[in-house]
Amino acid sequence: QVQLEEFGGGLVQPGGSLRLSCAASGSIFSIYGMGWYRQAPGKERELVAVISSSGRTNYADSVKGRFTVSTDNVKNTVYLQMNSLKPEDTAVYYCNADIVGATNRRRVTYWGQGTQVTVSS
């Protein structure tokens, strides 16, 4: 079994910064990619930033130049550094990972439980 555990959400003023982290644990053979999605009230879940196992990244246009996604492959952890935060960044942020399990060698997409990010003065 694989679990994703997120850390780092909270309340921040506009223009401020937050860093989210998400650690994958359990029976892991390999990780194809990890990333972050978010869902604001009344809206659909949307991609924020993803990073492949080779380090290739993809960002939503709304966060380019402000957010940076990175990984620590030893710790099976993905980070999201969020700078110049805006009120419209307020959402629940979900970690996402495509993982091949060590026991059944099947590729499965896992989701974290979500962490609230609120940008408000």
C-alpha angles and dihedrals in degrees: 000000000000128000133191117206121191130205138179111050123136148113120314135168121247110279092027132117138239133179121213124196133189125191124199117210139171133053101354126166098172142339119226097188145334135204153138135272129179138204124200122198111285093007136099122256111269137192115259104173137333134188128199127220088259091055099255111148136202125191136189110251090240093063102035111127092016105059129051126195120202140159141217102211093191091057095036087232132142123201134199116200108197119194133173090023119200131201088250089064088069108120146107107281119213127198116223131192137176105216135176109215120230095225104046100017090224122144110235133173113232130193132204123230093256133249126226119239115188122185110193142131 
